[in-house]
């Protein structure tokens, strides 16, 4: 496995899982030696053998994955139970393929570039059902359900304007960096590494150590782990086995680039509503889209990359009338205004083409917010996210994002921030 270009020993930091946020200090002692998983299939029906293929020449990216699957088939009851669940929900993979279509080809390419097991490309299926806007009650977010601590360590930017955990480019890099680290930490046992991604390395190491002390096997299925994690690896194995055996339909996804990136220098406002509405579902990381602040790039359809590059290059001619404006008052400075509206002075200067920090009373400043009004809504009896979003004509996704909501439940009296626009 070609991991030498990345692997390094991490300092003593808090390593958290994609779904758990309980802080743990990794042990300073050497990593516990973990025996490789030896689960062997005993299925009653033989798995169809895959003919040698050039995976990149296939028409369907699911079949490209299928041609490279390497994890052993498992007859463990947890795996078989999950296989039965998938088979009893035949429409599940239809929705998964719909959500995965913009992202899966990119993710598969990134996994292959690192010479990692192709099964890792299926992890967003287990983590988020390929929902790039997913946000858990443990504050994990995005396709890969990265926690703030993991995102920060692997240099994923999170600000009031941009959350790279919900960006397929930034989150995939960080998630695979994390998986490479865990693979080394657990001495080449992928099942342990995948479990640690979900639970946290410290707790998996302790489970291995406890089994060693009791003279028990230390392979994954012998460990005493929380229910969520004990089911996590079986879910992945079950999906892989169904794809391998072709006993369940995985609706085809074209084996070609679906997305591309356009580099963003500084801050940008997209004023063409039809264009930015097309891009919004690919850019959940841009929190107040289409005001693009702090984002290193935007994701665009691959077939329209040149068009959007030209659009970004020609931003100076845009009409910013739909954006919020601020009139400078006595006592104001750029730093005061910037702090009030949660932007940096440099961002405020960029949006207003200011060459200095000097402003005057009565001067109009453009605020990078698609909002004529920012209001506070107090939740009333009988209200739901759907009702509130429908009332204000905003999306539920944005309503949750603006208020850092992980679930759909609201409490009476809870206050929600809503950004409204007259455009």
C-alpha positions in Angstrom: 0.0 0.0 0.0 1.5 3.3 -1.2 1.1 5.4 2.0 4.6 6.6 2.6 3.9 10.0 1.1 1.4 10.8 3.7 1.8 8.8 6.9 3.2 10.6 9.8 3.0 10.2 13.5 0.4 12.6 14.9 1.1 14.6 18.0 -0.9 14.0 21.1 -4.2 15.5 20.0 -7.8 14.8 20.4 -8.8 12.4 17.7 -12.6 12.1 17.4 -14.7 10.0 15.1 -17.0 11.1 12.3 -20.1 10.4 14.5 -18.9 10.7 18.1 -17.6 13.8 19.8 -16.6 12.6 23.3 -13.0 13.9 23.8 -10.4 11.3 24.3 -6.6 11.6 24.7 -4.9 9.0 22.5 -2.6 6.7 24.6 1.0 7.7 24.6 2.0 4.0 24.6 2.7 2.2 21.3 -0.3 1.2 19.2 -1.8 -2.1 20.2 -1.0 -4.8 17.7 -4.2 -5.7 15.9 -4.5 -9.0 14.1 -5.8 -8.7 10.5 -9.5 -9.6 10.1 -10.0 -13.2 9.0 -13.7 -13.4 8.4 -14.4 -16.0 5.7 -17.6 -16.3 3.8 -19.8 -19.3 4.4 -22.7 -18.2 2.3 -25.0 -20.9 0.9 -24.9 -19.4 -2.5 -21.6 -18.7 -4.2 -20.7 -15.2 -5.0 -20.4 -14.5 -8.8 -16.8 -14.1 -9.7 -15.8 -10.9 -11.3 -14.0 -11.1 -14.6 -10.8 -9.2 -14.9 -11.6 -5.7 -16.1 -10.1 -2.3 -16.6 -12.2 -0.5 -14.1 -11.8 2.9 -15.6 -13.2 1.7 -18.9 -16.6 0.7 -17.5 -19.6 2.8 -18.2 -21.0 2.7 -14.6 -19.0 3.9 -11.6 -20.8 1.4 -9.3 -19.4 -1.4 -11.5 -16.0 0.3 -11.4 -16.1 -0.1 -7.6 -17.4 -3.6 -7.9 -14.4 -4.6 -10.1 -12.0 -3.6 -7.3 -13.7 -4.8 -4.1 -11.2 -6.7 -2.0 -12.7 -7.2 1.5 -13.6 -10.8 2.3 -17.2 -11.8 2.3 -18.6 -12.3 5.7 -21.2 -14.7 7.1 -21.4 -12.9 10.4 -25.0 -12.5 11.6 -24.7 -8.7 11.8 -23.6 -8.5 8.2 -26.3 -10.9 7.0 -28.9 -9.0 9.0 -27.9 -5.8 7.2 -27.9 -7.5 3.8 -31.5 -8.6 4.6 -32.4 -5.0 5.5 -31.0 -3.7 2.2 -32.9 -6.4 0.3 -36.2 -5.5 2.1 -35.8 -1.8 1.0 -35.3 -2.2 -2.8 -35.8 1.6 -3.4 -33.1 2.6 -1.0 -30.3 2.4 -3.5 -32.4 4.4 -6.0 -32.2 7.4 -3.6 -28.6 6.7 -2.8 -27.6 6.7 -6.4 -29.5 10.0 -7.0 -27.7 11.7 -4.2 -24.3 10.1 -5.0 -24.4 10.9 -8.7 -22.5 14.3 -8.5 -19.9 13.0 -6.1 -19.2 9.3 -6.5 -16.9 9.5 -9.5 -14.8 12.1 -7.8 -14.6 10.1 -4.6 -13.6 6.9 -6.4 -10.8 8.8 -8.2 -9.5 10.1 -4.9 -9.5 6.7 -3.3 -7.7 5.1 -6.2 -5.1 7.9 -6.3 -4.0 6.9 -2.8 -4.1 3.2 -3.5 -6.7 2.6 -0.8 -9.3 -0.1 -0.6 -12.1 0.9 -2.9 -14.6 0.0 -0.2 -13.7 3.3 1.4 -15.6 5.0 -1.4 -18.8 3.5 0.1 -18.3 5.1 3.5 -20.5 8.2 2.7 -23.3 5.7 2.1 -22.9 4.5 5.7 -22.1 7.9 7.2 -24.7 10.2 5.6 -26.6 8.3 2.9 -24.6 10.5 0.5 -26.4 13.6 1.8 -23.8 16.5 1.6 -25.9 18.7 3.9 -26.3 16.1 6.6 -25.7 17.4 10.2 -25.8 15.1 13.2 -26.7 15.8 16.8 -23.0 15.2 17.6 -22.1 18.2 15.4 -20.6 16.0 12.6 -21.4 17.3 9.2 -21.3 16.5 5.5 -20.9 13.4 3.3 -18.2 12.1 5.6 -19.7 13.4 8.9 -16.5 15.1 10.0 -16.5 16.6 13.5 -15.2 20.1 14.1 -12.1 18.8 15.8 -11.1 16.4 13.0 -11.9 19.1 10.4 -9.7 21.6 12.2 -6.8 19.1 12.5 -6.9 18.2 8.9 -7.1 21.9 7.9 -10.7 22.0 6.7 -11.9 25.6 7.0 -15.0 26.3 9.1 -16.3 29.9 9.5 -19.6 31.8 9.6 -19.5 31.8 5.8 -18.0 28.5 4.8 -18.0 24.9 6.2 -15.6 22.7 4.3 -17.1 19.6 5.9 -20.0 20.1 3.5 -17.8 20.6 0.5 -17.0 17.3 -1.3 -13.5 18.4 -2.2 -12.3 19.5 1.2 -14.1 16.8 3.2 -13.0 13.9 1.0 -9.4 14.9 1.3 -9.7 15.2 5.1 -11.6 12.0 5.5 -9.1 10.0 3.5 -6.2 11.6 5.3 -7.8 10.5 8.6 -8.4 7.0 7.2 -4.7 6.7 6.2 -3.6 7.8 9.7 -6.0 5.2 11.3 -4.8 2.4 9.0 -1.2 3.0 10.3 -2.4 3.5 13.9 -4.1 0.0 13.8 -1.2 -1.7 12.1 -2.9 -2.4 8.9 -6.3 -3.6 10.1 -8.9 -1.9 8.0 -11.9 -3.1 10.1 -10.3 -1.5 13.2 -9.5 1.7 11.3 -13.1 2.0 10.0 -14.5 1.4 13.4 -12.2 4.0 14.9 -13.4 6.5 12.2 -16.8 6.1 13.6 -16.1 5.8 17.3 -12.7 7.3 18.0 -9.3 5.6 18.1 -9.0 5.6 21.9 -12.1 3.6 22.5 -11.3 1.0 19.9 -7.7 0.7 21.2 -9.1 0.1 24.7 -11.5 -2.6 23.4 -8.6 -4.3 21.8 -6.5 -4.0 24.9 -9.3 -5.4 27.1 -9.7 -8.5 24.9 -6.0 -9.1 25.0 -6.0 -9.0 28.8 -8.8 -11.5 28.8 -7.1 -13.8 26.3 -9.9 -13.1 23.7 -9.4 -12.6 20.0 -9.0 -9.0 18.9 -10.5 -9.1 15.4 -13.3 -6.6 14.9 -16.3 -9.0 15.5 -14.8 -10.1 18.9 -14.6 -6.5 20.3 -17.1 -5.1 22.8 -18.1 -1.8 21.2 -21.1 0.5 21.3 -24.0 -0.7 19.2 -23.7 2.0 16.6 -20.0 1.1 15.9 -20.6 -2.7 16.2 -23.1 -2.2 13.3 -21.0 0.3 11.4 -18.5 -2.1 9.8 -21.3 -4.7 9.0 -23.2 -2.0 7.2 -20.2 -1.3 4.9 -19.5 -5.0 4.4 -23.1 -5.7 3.6 -23.3 -2.9 0.9 -20.1 -4.2 -0.6 -21.2 -7.8 -0.7 -24.5 -6.9 -2.3 -22.7 -4.9 -5.0 -20.3 -7.7 -5.5 -23.0 -10.4 -5.8 -25.3 -8.2 -7.9 -28.2 -9.4 -5.8 -29.5 -5.8 -5.5 -29.7 -3.1 -8.2 -27.4 -0.1 -7.8 -28.8 2.3 -10.4 -26.1 3.2 -12.8 -24.0 6.4 -12.4 -21.9 7.5 -15.4 -18.2 6.7 -15.0 -17.0 10.2 -15.9 -16.5 13.6 -14.4 -19.7 15.0 -13.1 -18.2 18.0 -11.2 -15.3 20.4 -11.5 -14.0 23.3 -9.3 -13.6 27.0 -10.0 -11.0 28.7 -7.8 -12.3 31.6 -5.8 -9.8 34.4 -5.0 -11.1 36.7 -2.3 -14.8 37.1 -2.0 -17.5 36.9 -4.7 -21.2 37.5 -4.9 -23.1 35.6 -7.6 -25.9 38.0 -8.7 -27.4 35.8 -11.5 -30.2 34.0 -9.6 -30.8 31.3 -12.2 -27.1 30.4 -12.2 -26.5 30.4 -8.4 -29.6 28.3 -7.8 -28.1 25.7 -10.1 -24.9 25.7 -8.1 -26.4 25.8 -4.6 -27.1 22.0 -4.3 -23.4 21.4 -5.2 -22.1 23.9 -2.6 -23.7 23.3 0.8 -20.4 24.4 2.3 -21.1 28.0 1.2 -23.4 28.8 4.2 -24.9 32.1 2.8 -24.8 31.2 -0.8 -24.5 33.0 -3.2 -22.2 35.2 -1.1 -19.0 33.2 -1.4 -16.7 34.2 1.4 -13.8 32.1 2.8 -14.4 29.3 0.2 -11.3 28.3 -1.7 -13.5 27.2 -4.7 -17.0 26.5 -5.8 -18.1 23.1 -7.3 -19.8 23.3 -10.7 -21.1 20.9 -13.3 -18.1 19.6 -15.2 -19.7 20.4 -18.5 -20.1 24.0 -17.6 -16.8 24.7 -15.9 -15.6 27.2 -18.5 -18.9 29.1 -18.4 -18.7 29.6 -14.6 -15.0 30.5 -14.7 -15.9 33.3 -17.1 -18.8 34.4 -14.9 -16.5 34.6 -11.8 -13.9 36.5 -13.8 -16.5 39.1 -14.8 -17.9 39.8 -11.4 -17.0 43.5 -11.4 -19.9 44.3 -13.8 -22.4 42.6 -11.5 -25.5 44.4 -10.2 -25.5 44.2 -6.4 -28.8 45.9 -5.8 -30.3 42.8 -4.3 -27.8 42.7 -1.5 -28.0 44.3 1.9 -26.4 47.8 2.2 -25.2 49.7 5.3 -25.0 53.4 5.8 -22.0 54.5 7.8 -22.9 56.3 11.1 -20.9 58.4 13.5 -18.4 56.3 15.4 -18.3 53.5 12.8 -15.1 52.1 11.5 -14.6 49.2 9.1 -13.6 47.0 12.0 -16.8 47.9 13.9 -19.0 47.2 10.9 -17.1 44.0 10.0 -17.5 42.6 13.5 -21.2 43.5 13.6 -21.9 41.5 10.4 -19.4 38.7 11.0 -17.0 39.4 8.2 -13.3 40.4 8.2 -12.2 43.9 7.4 -10.4 42.6 4.3 -13.7 40.9 3.1 -15.6 44.1 3.6 -13.0 46.0 1.7 -13.0 43.5 -1.1 -16.8 43.7 -1.5 -16.7 47.5 -1.7 -13.5 47.9 -3.7 -11.9 49.9 -0.9 -8.2 50.6 -1.2 -7.9 52.0 2.3 -9.7 51.5 5.6 -11.0 55.1 5.7 -14.8 55.5 5.6 -17.0 58.5 6.0 -20.4 59.2 7.6 -23.2 58.6 5.1 -21.1 56.3 2.9 -23.0 53.2 1.7 -21.3 49.9 2.2 -22.3 46.6 0.5 -22.8 43.8 2.9 -22.2 40.3 1.5 -25.6 38.9 2.6 -28.4 37.9 0.4 -30.8 39.5 2.7 -32.8 42.7 3.0 -33.9 41.7 6.5 -32.5 39.5 9.2 -35.2 38.5 11.6 -35.6 36.4 14.7 -38.5 34.0 14.6 -39.9 32.6 17.9 -41.3 29.1 17.5 -45.0 28.7 18.3 -47.1 25.7 19.2 -47.8 23.6 16.1 -45.0 25.0 14.0 -42.4 22.8 12.2 -39.3 23.5 10.2 -41.4 22.9 7.1 -44.1 25.4 8.1 -41.5 28.1 9.0 -39.5 27.5 5.9 -42.6 27.6 3.7 -43.8 30.8 5.4 -40.6 32.7 4.8 -40.0 31.0 1.4 -36.6 29.7 2.3 -35.3 26.1 2.2 -35.3 23.8 5.2 -31.6 23.1 4.6 -30.8 26.8 4.9 -33.0 27.3 7.9 -31.1 24.4 9.7 -27.7 25.7 8.5 -28.3 29.3 9.7 -29.3 27.9 13.2 -26.9 24.9 13.4 -29.9 22.5 13.8 -29.0 18.8 13.6 -32.6 17.5 13.7 -36.1 18.5 12.7 -37.6 18.9 16.1 -38.2 22.4 17.5 -39.1 23.6 21.0 -41.9 26.1 21.6 -40.2 29.4 22.4 -37.0 28.5 20.5 -35.6 31.5 18.5 -34.5 31.0 14.9 -32.6 33.4 12.7 -34.0 33.9 9.2 -32.4 35.8 6.4 -34.9 37.3 4.0 -34.5 38.9 0.6 -36.8 41.0 -1.5 -35.3 39.6 -4.7 
